[in-house]
C-alpha cells in the first residue's frame, strides 16, 4: 500500500486486479462490457475494457465527486512509448485519439494523453495492444 501511495504521489499508475476494478466500477460498465485491465493513481484510475478506456478522476478532499471520462478504443490512432532509464526515470505511454464521432479522413480533431508508470510495471504488452488498435483503426478509417 505504501509503495502505491509513493508511486501515486510521483504521478505513476500502479496495476490493479480486474476483480478489484470490476467490484469498484462494475456499475459503470455498458451491456456486455468487461474490464480487461486497469491501473490506479492514488484515487484516480485508468481502466481498459473491451470497448473503451475509462478515466476516473476523483475530485475534492473527500473524493466523493467523481468524473468518468470515456475514450472509445476505435478512436485510438497513435501510440508512443518511452521506457524507463537508469535511476528514477519512469515509463510512459502517450495515446493519440481521434475525437471526431464520424471519423472522416482529412477532418481530424486529435487529443494526446500521457500516462506514467513506475519502471517495475511492464508496459510493453499495453503498448503492443494499443499499437495494434491504432493500426486497425487507421486501416478502417482510411479505407
C-alpha positions as CSV (number, residue, x, y, z in Angstrom):
1,X,0.0,0.0,0.0
2,X,2.8,2.5,1.0
3,X,4.6,1.7,-2.3
4,X,1.4,2.5,-4.3
5,X,1.0,5.8,-2.4
6,X,4.6,6.8,-3.1
7,X,4.2,5.9,-6.8
8,X,0.9,7.8,-6.9
9,X,2.5,10.9,-5.3
10,X,5.1,10.7,-8.1
11,X,2.3,10.6,-10.7
12,X,2.6,6.9,-11.6
13,X,-0.1,4.4,-12.2
14,X,0.0,1.0,-10.4
15,X,-1.6,-2.1,-11.8
16,X,-4.9,-3.3,-10.1
17,X,-6.6,-6.6,-10.4
18,X,-9.6,-6.9,-12.8
19,X,-11.6,-8.3,-9.9
20,X,-11.0,-5.2,-7.7
21,X,-11.8,-2.9,-10.6
22,X,-15.0,-4.7,-11.5
23,X,-16.1,-4.6,-7.9
24,X,-15.5,-0.9,-7.6
25,X,-16.5,0.3,-11.1
26,X,-18.8,-2.5,-12.4
27,X,-21.9,-0.3,-12.2
28,X,-20.4,2.0,-14.8
29,X,-20.0,-0.7,-17.4
30,X,-22.1,-1.0,-20.5
31,X,-24.1,-4.0,-21.5
32,X,-21.7,-6.9,-22.5
33,X,-18.7,-4.7,-21.4
34,X,-15.9,-6.3,-19.4
35,X,-12.8,-4.9,-17.8
36,X,-9.6,-6.4,-19.3
37,X,-7.0,-4.4,-17.2
38,X,-6.6,-1.3,-15.2
39,X,-4.3,0.9,-13.1
40,X,-4.8,3.3,-10.2
41,X,-3.1,6.6,-9.3
42,X,-3.9,7.2,-5.6
43,X,-7.7,7.8,-6.0
44,X,-7.9,8.1,-9.8
45,X,-8.0,5.1,-12.2
46,X,-7.3,4.2,-15.8
47,X,-9.5,1.2,-16.9
48,X,-9.4,-0.7,-20.1
49,X,-12.5,-2.6,-21.3
50,X,-13.4,-4.4,-24.5
51,X,-15.0,-1.1,-25.7
52,X,-13.2,1.8,-24.2
53,X,-10.7,3.4,-21.8
54,X,-12.3,4.9,-18.8
55,X,-10.5,7.7,-16.8
56,X,-11.8,8.0,-13.3
57,X,-11.0,11.4,-11.7
58,X,-11.9,11.6,-8.1
59,X,-12.1,15.2,-7.1
60,X,-12.1,17.3,-3.9
61,X,-10.8,16.4,-0.5
62,X,-13.1,13.5,0.1
63,X,-13.1,12.1,-3.5
64,X,-16.9,11.8,-3.4
65,X,-17.2,14.0,-6.5
66,X,-16.0,11.8,-9.4
67,X,-15.7,12.4,-13.2
68,X,-15.8,9.5,-15.6
69,X,-14.3,10.2,-19.0
70,X,-14.7,7.7,-21.8
71,X,-12.3,7.3,-24.8
72,X,-13.6,4.6,-27.2
73,X,-11.0,2.3,-28.4
74,X,-12.0,2.8,-32.1
75,X,-10.6,6.3,-31.8
76,X,-7.0,5.4,-30.9
77,X,-4.8,6.3,-33.9
78,X,-1.3,6.6,-32.5
79,X,0.8,5.4,-29.5
80,X,4.2,6.3,-28.3
81,X,6.2,4.5,-25.6
82,X,9.2,5.8,-23.5
83,X,10.8,3.1,-21.4
84,X,12.3,3.8,-18.0
85,X,16.0,4.6,-18.0
86,X,18.5,4.3,-15.2
87,X,17.8,5.8,-11.8
88,X,14.4,7.3,-11.0
89,X,13.1,7.5,-14.6
90,X,9.6,6.2,-15.2
91,X,8.0,4.6,-18.3
92,X,5.3,6.5,-20.2
93,X,2.8,5.8,-22.9
94,X,1.2,8.6,-25.0
95,X,-2.0,7.8,-26.7
96,X,-3.4,9.9,-29.5
97,X,-7.1,9.7,-30.0
98,X,-9.3,10.9,-32.9
99,X,-12.2,12.7,-31.3
100,X,-14.4,13.0,-34.4
101,X,-17.5,10.9,-34.0
102,X,-17.8,10.2,-37.7
103,X,-14.0,9.6,-38.1
104,X,-13.7,11.0,-41.6
105,X,-10.2,11.4,-43.1
106,X,-8.9,15.0,-43.6
107,X,-11.1,16.4,-40.8
108,X,-9.1,15.3,-37.8
109,X,-9.6,16.5,-34.2
110,X,-6.8,14.8,-32.2
111,X,-6.0,14.7,-28.5
112,X,-2.9,13.2,-26.9
113,X,-2.9,11.9,-23.3
114,X,0.2,10.8,-21.4
115,X,0.3,8.1,-18.7
116,X,3.3,7.5,-16.5
117,X,4.1,4.1,-14.9
118,X,6.7,3.0,-12.4
119,X,9.6,1.1,-14.0
120,X,8.5,-2.1,-12.2
121,X,5.4,-2.3,-14.4
122,X,6.0,-3.9,-17.8
123,X,4.1,-1.6,-20.1
124,X,5.2,-3.4,-23.3
125,X,2.0,-5.5,-23.5
126,X,-0.1,-2.4,-23.1
127,X,1.9,-0.6,-25.8
128,X,1.5,-3.6,-28.2
129,X,-2.2,-3.8,-27.5
130,X,-2.8,0.0,-28.1
131,X,-0.5,-0.1,-31.2
132,X,-2.5,-2.9,-32.8
133,X,-5.7,-1.0,-32.1
134,X,-4.2,2.1,-33.7
135,X,-3.2,0.2,-36.8
136,X,-6.6,-1.4,-37.1
137,X,-8.3,1.9,-36.7
138,X,-6.1,3.7,-39.2
139,X,-6.8,1.0,-41.8
140,X,-10.5,1.1,-41.1
141,X,-10.7,4.9,-41.2
142,X,-8.6,5.3,-44.4
143,X,-10.4,2.6,-46.5
